Amino acid sequence: MTDGLMSKAATMEIPIHGNGDSRRLAEDDGLEQDLQQVMVSGPNLNETSIVSGGYGGTAEGIIPTSAIKGSNLHQQHSSPALGGEEATRGIAVEKFDVVKKWGINTYKCTKQLLSERFGRGSRTVDLELETQIELLRDTKRKYESVLGLARALTNHFYSLVQTQHALADAFSDLSQKSPELQEEFGYNAETQKLLCKNGETLLGAVNFFVSSINTLVNKTMEDTLMTVKQYETARLEYDAYRTDLEELNLGPRDASTLCRLDAAQAHFQAHRAKYEKLRADVAVKLKFLEENKVKVMHKQLLLFHNAISAYFAGNQQQLEQTLKQFNVKLKSPGAEKPSWLEEP
C-alpha cells in the first residue's frame, strides 16, 4: 500500500544492517547527539497551545490559548465561579493533549532512530541531496580554517604596522636630537611612515576579505544548514510514521485496527508533505548558496591577491588602485562591516 505512495525518483528506501559491535561503539557519540535532538523540542506549557505536529513541528495548526481564554470571558460575566472552573479545566485538558501528542511523536521518532542505528529498520535516502549536504559541511569546515588563518594574518600584520609606526616616531625624534645623524634618521623615519601607510591600506583590504568570509560562513552557510537540520528532522518523522503505517498494514483488519489505520494514514500523508516541502527548500537553498559563494569568492580572492601582491612589490599606487577597483573604503573602528552580498 505504501510502496505506491513512496515511489519518488529522487529518493529511495535503504535497509540498514548492523556491522558488528565495533561500528556500534564508534557511533555511540552520534547516537547520543541524535537522541538529544529528538528530546530537545519538548512541549512549552508556559504558553500553552494545541499543536497538531509535535517534536520539530511548525506553527501550523496551533490554536493559541488566548483564543480559548477569550471565549470563556463572556461566560465568566454571568457566572464567574463556574466560568473560572471551566477555563481551568480547559487549560488542563489542553496541556495534557499537548504533552500526549509530543510524547507519542517523540516515542515514534526515538524508536525509528534506534532502529536505524542498530540495523533493524530502513530510512528514506535522497542520494544526490545528501551528497550535496555533506559537501556543504565539508566546505564550511575548510572555509572556517581559511577564516581562522586570515584572522591570524590580520592580527600579526596589525602588530607589524603598530611597530613600524612606533619606529617611525622614534627615528623622527632622534633625527631632531642627533644633528650628526639627522639625515640618516630622517630617511628611515620617512621609510617607516610610508610602510605604515601602505600597511594600513593593506589591512583595510584584508579586513574586508575577513568580514566577507565570516558572513558567508557563519551566517549564510549556517542559515542553509539550519534548514538542513529541519529537513533531517522531517525525514526522521516521515520514516517513523511510514514504519508505523507499514506495521499496521501487516496486522489483522478488525474495526479497531481500521480506525487506527485511517489515523496512521493521515499522519503519514501529513509528514510526507512536510518532508517533501523541506527537501525542496534545501535543494533551492543549496543551489542559491553555491551561486552566491562563487560570485563572492571570485571577487574576494582577486582582491586579496592583488592587494597582497601590490604591497609586497612596494607599489603604493597599485595598492590604492586595487581598493578603489573593488570599492573598499578604509573605515574608522566601529564602522558597519560590509555585507558579503555585494553589488557587482
C-alpha positions, 0 to 999 in steps of 0.5 A: 500500500505504501510502496505506491505512495513512496515511489519518488525518483529522487529518493529511495528506501535503504535497509540498514544492517548492523556491522558488528559491535565495533561500528556500534561503539564508534557511533555511540557519540552520534547516537547520543547527539541524535537522541538529544535532538529528538528530546530537545523540542519538548512541549512549552506549557508556559504558553500553552497551545494545541499543536497538531505536529509535535517534536520539530513541528511548525506553527501550523495548526496551533490554536493559541490559548488566548483564543480559548481564554477569550471565549470563556470571558463572556461566560465568566460575566454571568457566572464567574465561579463556574466560568473560572472552573471551566477555563481551568479545566480547559487549560488542563485538558489542553496541556495534557493533549499537548504533552500526549501528542509530543510524547507519542511523536517523540516515542515514534521518532526515538524508536525509528532512530534506534532502529536505524542505528542498530540495523533493524529498520530502513530510512528514506535516502535522497542520494544526490541531496545528501551528497550535496549536504555533506559537501556543504559541511565539508566546505564550511569546515575548510572555509572556517580554517581559511577564516581562522588563518586570515584572522591570524594574518590580520592580527600579526600584520596589525602588530607589524604596522603598530611597530613600524609606526612606533619606529617611525616616531622614534627615528623622527625624534632622534633625527631632531636630537642627533644633528650628526645623524639627522639625515640618516634618521630622517630617511628611515623615519620617512621609510617607516611612515610610508610602510605604515601607510601602505600597511594600513591600506593593506589591512583595510583590504584584508579586513574586508576579505575577513568580514566577507568570509565570516558572513558567508560562513557563519551566517549564510552557510549556517542559515542553509544548514539550519534548514538542513537540520529541519529537513533531517528532522522531517525525514526522521518523522516521515520514516517513523510514521511510514514504519508505523503505517507499514506495521499496521498494514501487516496486522489483522483488519478488525474495526479497531485496527481500521480506525487506527489505520485511517489515523496512521494514514493521515499522519503519514500523508501529513509528514510526507508533505512536510518532508517533501516541502523541506527537501525542496527548500534545501535543494533551492537553498543549496543551489542559491548558496553555491551561486552566491559563494562563487560570485563572492569568492571570485571577487574576494580572492582577486582582491586579496591577491592583488592587494597582497601582491601590490604591497609586497612589490612596494607599489603604493599606487597599485595598492590604492588602485586595487581598493578603489577597483573593488570599492573598499573604503578604509573605515574608522573602528566601529564602522558597519562591516560590509555585507558579503552580498555585494553589488557587482 
